[in-house]
Amino acid sequence: MGTLTALTPASAPADTQGSTYADTYSDADARAYAFAADARPVPGAPGTTDAALLEPGGTYRSTLPADGAAYYRLDLDTESTAYVSATAVPDPAATVSASDGIKVSVQDTDSRSCSYDSATVGASRSPRPITAWGTREAGKARCEGSGTYYVVVERTGATAGPASEPWELELTVATEPRTARTGATSAPKGWDSASPAPPGDEPERRPGGSGFDTATAVGQGVWTADVEPGRTLFYEVPVDWGQQLYATAELGSASGTDGTGHDFTAAALNLSLHNPVRALVEDAGTGYDGRQQSASLDPLPPVDYANRYAPTDRVRGLRFAGSYYLVVHLAARVAEKVGPGPYGLTLRVRVKGDARNGPLYAGRSVPAGLFEITDGERQASAGGTGGGGGAMTAVAVGGLGAGTAILAGLAVWVARARRSGAGGL
């Protein structure tokens, strides 16, 4: 499982265009992104000629230059759809603007683009991990052949340039096989778009993980944690075929105050949902002035294979079952405007609907089991394993015996180990 990797804070003055919390926090290491422990180092080439190969099922660690692009190579067949994610990690002390971000494209050998996606830091102007993705979809007229393809990752925004520091990257590659039989070729219509009441269960404490690989497993329920300004928390939720996911993040009131006397922080809290290949599905945010505030994801359709044919990204992203990720970020500027915290976070998660059978695939995903939910993962989501120390760490849970928690952790460890292997199609 993942280990916490420290990023060395750089000295960067704060100005009206960017944000830094280096002066507020000297322990930036504790707020660094946790790269996957098994991530293989790979260089980002300045062009296609020397591009390093990324293999399906692999997780990689690289560096994105402040100016220019990083190129990587894929060798793909005609039968599977390939997905690539790139998570860019600015230094926690970096100065960033709202437009700073990355763009990711998958291209063929004739420079034709198979897909394009981008992600930005956004209005919070707070240095945080941001993720964009690319795909080569089987069966489409564009980029349908087997052979060599290239992944191109570029910096965008106001601070991109020679004077800026490079960002670290975590890259993943996955493949999805074709289905054994032809199904619907249009997205389902008429799904229930009403937001159900958020769960009112008694809250249980679940500290979030520091990266996708160390995301804390949670299921339906009410979960609490502490979050400091500048920190990003990761949670993993199993969502099966036919199920709908709803989530709300609540930031508690500042201790001992009714919010008066504090400056308002725009885009203080951000809640985002990523699918099993880490593609962004939906996000929501809210400002903060010391009084409690919440951010809720808009209603999303049930997970369905045919969602990939929808015209909008937020529906297309719900194209397969598996582990979905809820990512919560509290802007660094909250420390300046309201106080250093930590602040109470409440995450309300509802998974609606019964699981149903998914499509019959003609082969196996790489990594294996990526688009499946195991019984062990369901148990772990109730037991809250994972996060920080990885799934092998049993988190103390009220009403859950230590032996049960450890078994649930072992079940998730086995499932993730199975997924990390590049099984064949």
C-alpha positions in Angstrom: 0.0 0.0 0.0 1.0 3.7 -0.2 3.6 5.4 1.9 3.6 9.1 2.8 6.2 10.8 0.7 7.5 14.2 1.7 7.8 17.1 -0.7 10.4 19.6 0.3 8.7 23.0 0.7 10.0 25.7 -1.5 10.2 29.3 -0.4 7.4 31.2 -2.3 6.1 34.6 -1.3 2.3 34.9 -1.2 0.7 37.5 -3.5 -2.7 38.4 -4.8 -2.5 35.9 -7.6 -1.5 32.8 -5.6 -1.5 31.1 -2.3 1.0 29.5 0.0 0.8 28.1 3.6 4.5 27.7 4.1 4.5 30.4 6.8 1.5 28.9 8.6 2.6 25.3 8.5 6.2 24.1 9.0 5.1 20.5 8.9 4.2 20.4 5.2 5.4 16.8 5.1 2.3 15.7 6.9 0.2 17.3 4.2 2.0 15.9 1.3 0.5 13.5 -1.3 1.0 9.8 -0.6 2.3 8.3 -3.8 1.7 4.6 -4.3 4.4 2.5 -2.7 4.8 0.4 -5.8 4.9 3.3 -8.2 7.7 2.8 -10.7 9.9 5.8 -11.5 9.7 6.8 -15.2 11.1 9.8 -16.9 8.8 12.1 -18.9 10.4 12.6 -22.3 10.5 16.0 -24.0 9.2 14.3 -27.2 7.9 11.1 -28.7 11.2 9.6 -29.8 12.4 8.8 -26.3 9.0 8.3 -24.6 9.1 5.6 -21.9 6.6 2.8 -22.1 3.6 2.7 -19.6 2.2 -0.8 -19.3 -1.4 -1.6 -18.4 -1.9 -2.3 -14.7 1.1 -0.2 -13.8 1.4 2.8 -11.5 4.2 5.2 -12.2 5.9 8.3 -10.6 7.3 11.0 -12.8 8.0 14.7 -13.0 6.2 17.3 -15.1 8.4 20.3 -16.2 7.1 23.8 -15.5 7.4 24.6 -19.2 6.9 22.1 -22.0 5.3 18.7 -21.9 6.1 15.1 -20.7 5.6 12.3 -23.2 5.0 8.6 -22.5 4.3 5.7 -24.8 1.5 3.1 -24.9 1.4 -0.2 -26.9 -2.2 -1.1 -27.4 -4.3 -3.8 -29.1 -7.5 -3.4 -30.9 -9.7 -5.2 -28.5 -9.5 -3.2 -25.3 -10.2 0.4 -24.2 -7.2 2.0 -22.4 -7.4 4.6 -19.6 -4.6 6.8 -18.4 -4.8 9.1 -15.4 -2.3 11.7 -14.4 -2.3 13.2 -10.9 -0.2 16.3 -10.7 1.2 17.3 -7.2 2.4 20.9 -6.7 4.7 21.5 -3.8 2.5 22.3 -0.7 4.3 25.6 -0.4 4.0 26.6 -4.1 2.3 29.8 -5.3 -0.5 28.9 -7.7 -3.2 30.7 -9.7 -6.7 29.6 -10.4 -5.8 28.7 -14.0 -2.8 26.6 -13.1 -3.3 23.0 -14.0 -2.6 20.2 -16.4 -4.0 18.9 -19.7 -3.7 15.2 -20.8 -4.1 13.9 -24.3 -3.7 10.5 -25.9 -2.5 10.7 -29.5 -1.7 8.3 -32.3 1.5 8.3 -34.3 0.0 10.9 -36.7 -0.7 13.4 -33.9 -4.4 12.7 -34.1 -6.0 13.2 -30.6 -7.9 10.2 -29.3 -9.0 12.2 -26.2 -8.3 15.3 -24.2 -8.9 16.3 -20.6 -7.8 19.1 -18.3 -7.9 20.0 -14.6 -7.1 23.2 -12.8 -6.4 24.3 -9.2 -9.5 26.5 -9.4 -10.8 29.5 -7.5 -9.3 28.3 -4.1 -5.8 29.1 -5.5 -4.6 26.4 -3.1 -1.8 24.0 -4.1 -3.4 20.5 -4.2 -3.3 17.3 -6.2 -5.3 17.6 -9.4 -6.1 14.7 -11.8 -6.8 14.6 -15.5 -7.3 11.5 -17.7 -7.1 10.2 -21.2 -8.6 7.2 -23.1 -8.2 5.3 -26.3 -11.7 3.7 -26.8 -11.9 0.4 -28.7 -14.5 0.3 -31.5 -14.4 4.0 -32.4 -13.3 5.2 -35.8 -10.7 7.5 -34.4 -7.6 5.7 -32.9 -9.1 2.2 -33.3 -6.0 0.3 -34.5 -3.4 -1.5 -32.6 0.1 -0.2 -32.2 1.9 2.8 -30.6 0.1 5.7 -28.9 1.4 8.6 -26.9 0.3 10.2 -23.6 1.1 13.9 -23.5 0.9 15.7 -20.1 1.4 19.5 -20.1 1.4 22.3 -17.6 -1.1 25.1 -18.1 -1.8 28.4 -16.3 -0.4 31.7 -15.2 2.6 30.3 -13.3 3.7 27.7 -15.9 7.1 28.7 -17.2 10.9 28.4 -16.6 10.8 30.3 -13.4 8.3 27.9 -11.8 9.1 24.6 -10.0 8.3 21.2 -11.7 5.4 19.2 -10.3 5.5 15.6 -9.4 3.2 13.1 -11.2 1.5 9.8 -10.4 0.4 8.0 -13.6 -1.8 4.9 -13.9 -2.8 2.8 -16.9 -5.7 0.4 -17.1 -7.5 -1.5 -19.8 -11.1 -2.6 -20.1 -12.0 -5.5 -22.4 -14.8 -5.5 -25.0 -18.1 -7.0 -24.0 -19.0 -10.5 -25.2 -22.2 -9.3 -26.8 -23.5 -6.0 -28.2 -25.6 -4.1 -25.7 -27.3 -0.6 -25.7 -25.5 2.1 -27.6 -27.2 5.0 -25.9 -27.2 6.1 -22.2 -30.2 5.1 -20.1 -32.9 7.8 -19.6 -35.4 8.4 -16.9 -33.2 7.7 -13.9 -34.2 9.0 -10.5 -32.6 12.5 -10.2 -34.1 13.4 -6.8 -31.6 13.8 -4.0 -32.5 11.5 -1.1 -32.1 12.8 2.5 -28.5 12.4 3.6 -27.9 9.6 6.1 -28.6 10.6 9.7 -26.6 7.8 11.2 -24.5 8.4 14.3 -21.1 9.7 13.0 -18.1 7.4 13.1 -14.6 8.7 12.9 -12.6 8.0 9.7 -9.4 9.9 9.1 -8.9 10.3 5.3 -6.0 8.9 3.3 -3.4 11.2 1.7 -3.6 9.8 -1.8 -5.6 7.5 -4.1 -3.6 4.5 -3.0 -4.1 5.1 0.7 -7.7 6.2 0.5 -9.8 5.2 3.5 -12.6 2.8 2.7 -16.0 4.0 3.6 -19.6 3.0 2.7 -23.0 4.4 3.3 -23.0 6.3 6.6 -21.7 9.4 8.3 -18.0 9.7 8.8 -16.0 12.4 10.6 -12.4 13.6 10.5 -10.2 16.5 11.2 -8.8 18.5 8.3 -6.2 21.3 8.3 -6.0 24.1 5.7 -4.1 22.9 2.7 -4.8 19.3 3.3 -6.5 16.9 0.9 -8.3 13.8 2.2 -9.1 10.7 0.1 -11.9 8.2 0.7 -12.8 5.0 -1.3 -16.4 4.0 -1.8 -17.5 0.7 -3.5 -20.3 1.3 -6.0 -21.7 -1.6 -7.9 -23.6 -1.8 -11.2 -27.0 -0.2 -10.9 -26.2 1.8 -7.8 -26.3 5.6 -7.3 -23.8 7.5 -5.1 -24.7 10.6 -3.2 -22.2 12.6 -1.0 -22.1 15.7 1.1 -19.1 17.2 2.9 -19.8 19.5 5.8 -17.1 21.8 7.3 -17.9 22.5 11.0 -17.9 25.8 12.7 -14.7 27.3 13.9 -14.1 26.4 17.6 -15.6 29.0 20.0 -16.9 31.4 17.4 -20.1 32.2 15.6 -18.1 33.2 12.5 -18.1 37.0 13.2 -14.8 38.7 12.9 -13.4 36.3 10.3 -12.7 37.0 6.6 -14.6 35.0 4.0 -12.6 32.5 2.0 -14.0 31.8 -1.4 -13.9 28.2 -2.7 -12.7 27.0 0.7 -14.0 23.5 0.6 -13.9 21.3 -2.4 -15.5 17.8 -2.7 -14.8 15.8 -5.9 -15.8 12.4 -7.1 -13.5 10.2 -9.2 -14.3 6.9 -10.9 -12.2 3.6 -10.7 -9.8 4.9 -13.3 -9.5 8.2 -11.4 -11.4 10.3 -13.9 -13.2 13.3 -12.4 -17.0 12.7 -12.5 -18.3 15.6 -10.5 -17.3 18.2 -7.9 -18.8 20.8 -5.6 -17.5 23.5 -3.4 -18.4 26.2 -0.9 -16.9 29.3 0.8 -16.2 29.6 4.5 -16.1 32.3 7.1 -15.9 30.2 10.3 -19.6 29.2 10.3 -20.6 25.7 9.2 -21.0 25.1 5.5 -21.6 22.1 3.2 -21.0 21.1 -0.4 -23.1 18.3 -2.0 -22.6 16.5 -5.3 -25.4 17.0 -7.8 -27.5 13.8 -8.3 -25.8 11.3 -10.5 -27.3 8.4 -12.5 -26.9 4.7 -11.6 -23.6 3.1 -12.7 -24.3 1.6 -16.1 -22.0 0.4 -18.9 -24.1 2.4 -21.5 -23.4 5.7 -19.6 -20.3 6.0 -21.8 -22.5 7.0 -24.7 -23.9 10.1 -22.8 -23.1 13.6 -24.0 -21.9 14.9 -20.7 -18.7 13.9 -18.8 -20.4 13.6 -15.5 -22.6 10.8 -16.8 -19.9 9.2 -19.0 -17.7 8.8 -16.0 -20.2 6.4 -14.3 -19.5 3.7 -16.9 -18.3 0.9 -14.7 -18.6 -0.5 -11.2 -15.7 -0.5 -8.8 -14.0 1.7 -6.2 -15.0 5.4 -6.5 -13.0 8.1 -4.8 -14.3 11.0 -2.7 -11.6 13.7 -2.5 -11.9 16.6 0.0 -9.7 19.6 0.0 -9.6 22.5 2.4 -8.0 25.6 0.9 -4.8 26.8 2.4 -6.1 30.4 2.7 -8.5 29.3 5.4 -5.6 29.5 7.8 -5.0 33.1 7.0 -8.7 34.1 6.9 -10.2 32.1 9.7 -7.5 30.3 11.6 -5.0 27.4 11.5 -7.6 24.7 12.5 -7.9 21.8 12.4 -11.6 21.9 11.5 -14.2 19.2 11.8 -15.2 17.5 8.6 -18.4 15.4 8.3 -18.8 13.2 5.2 -22.3 11.9 4.5 -22.4 9.1 2.0 -25.5 7.3 0.6 -25.4 4.4 -1.9 -28.8 3.9 -3.3 -30.2 0.8 -5.1 -29.5 -2.9 -5.2 -26.5 -4.2 -7.0 -27.2 -5.9 -10.3 -25.3 -7.9 -12.9 -23.0 -5.9 -15.1 -22.0 -6.6 -18.7 -20.4 -9.9 -19.7 -16.9 -9.0 -20.7 -15.0 -11.0 -23.3 -11.8 -10.9 -21.2 -10.3 -9.5 -18.0 -9.5 -5.9 -17.1 -5.9 -4.9 -16.4 -5.4 -4.7 -13.5 -7.7 -7.6 -12.8 -10.9 -7.0 -10.9 -10.8 -3.2 -11.4 -14.5 -3.0 -12.3 -15.7 -5.4 -9.7 -16.7 -5.2 -6.0 -15.6 -8.0 -3.7 -17.2 -9.0 -0.5 -14.0 -8.0 1.3 -14.2 -4.5 0.0 -17.8 -4.2 1.1 -16.8 -5.3 4.6 -13.8 -2.9 4.6 -16.1 0.0 3.6 -18.1 -0.7 6.7 -15.0 -1.2 8.9 -13.2 1.9 7.6 -9.8 0.2 6.8 -7.2 1.9 4.6 -6.0 5.4 4.7 -2.8 6.8 6.0 -1.2 3.4 6.9 -2.9 1.5 4.1 -5.5 -1.2 4.1 -3.4 -3.5 6.3 -4.0 -1.1 9.2 -7.1 -1.9 11.2 -8.8 1.3 12.3 -10.4 1.2 15.7 -14.2 1.2 15.1 -16.9 1.3 17.7 -18.8 -1.9 17.7 -16.3 -3.7 15.5 -14.0 -6.2 17.1 -10.3 -5.9 16.3 -10.3 -9.3 14.6 -13.2 -8.3 12.3 -11.4 -5.1 11.4 -8.1 -6.9 10.7 -9.9 -9.5 8.5 -11.6 -6.7 6.5 -8.2 -5.0 6.1 -6.7 -8.2 4.8 -9.6 -8.6 2.4 -8.9 -5.2 0.9 -5.2 -5.8 0.8 -5.7 -9.0 -1.2 -8.1 -7.3 -3.6 -5.8 -4.4 -4.2 -2.8 -6.8 -4.6 -4.9 -8.7 -7.2 -5.6 -5.4 -9.0 -2.0 -4.3 -9.0 -1.0 -7.3 -11.1 -1.2 -6.9 -14.9 -3.4 -9.8 -15.7 -3.9 -10.7 -19.3 -6.9 -10.1 -21.4 
